Amino acid sequence: MKKCPKCGSSQYKQKRNSEDNGQIEKEGSTLKVVWYLPIVPRLKRLFANPKDAKNLRWHATERRCDRLLGHPADSMQWKNIV
């Protein structure tokens, strides 16, 4: 596809051609590139090392509950997110 079916914008950057009195060429390089990075393999690598896994789970397992704000996970907003 050369245009977006929803909004009609071009998929390619428009280049000006100096030889043809500044007329616009049809295709150049792509306008945007979307990278998809899967999260599951990254999380598996993060939790593979036991020392790192302990540090990553600190806020859920070893945090003190003294009703003082010592970590963002202690706030009311954090509880609404999770």
Contacts in CASP RR format, 6 or more apart in sequence:
PFRMAT RR
TARGET T0000
AUTHOR 0000-0000-0000
METHOD contacts of the structure
MODEL  1
MKKCPKCGSSQYKQKRNSEDNGQIEKEGSTLKVVWYLPIVPRLKRLFANP
KDAKNLRWHATERRCDRLLGHPADSMQWKNIV
1 11 0 8 1.000
2 10 0 8 1.000
2 11 0 8 1.000
2 12 0 8 1.000
2 26 0 8 1.000
2 27 0 8 1.000
3 9 0 8 1.000
3 10 0 8 1.000
3 11 0 8 1.000
4 10 0 8 1.000
4 11 0 8 1.000
9 31 0 8 1.000
10 31 0 8 1.000
11 30 0 8 1.000
11 31 0 8 1.000
12 26 0 8 1.000
12 27 0 8 1.000
12 28 0 8 1.000
12 29 0 8 1.000
12 30 0 8 1.000
12 31 0 8 1.000
13 28 0 8 1.000
13 29 0 8 1.000
13 30 0 8 1.000
13 31 0 8 1.000
14 24 0 8 1.000
14 25 0 8 1.000
14 28 0 8 1.000
15 24 0 8 1.000
15 25 0 8 1.000
15 28 0 8 1.000
16 22 0 8 1.000
16 23 0 8 1.000
16 24 0 8 1.000
16 25 0 8 1.000
17 23 0 8 1.000
17 24 0 8 1.000
17 25 0 8 1.000
46 52 0 8 1.000
46 53 0 8 1.000
46 56 0 8 1.000
47 53 0 8 1.000
47 56 0 8 1.000
59 71 0 8 1.000
59 73 0 8 1.000
60 73 0 8 1.000
63 71 0 8 1.000
63 73 0 8 1.000
63 74 0 8 1.000
68 74 0 8 1.000
69 75 0 8 1.000
72 78 0 8 1.000
END
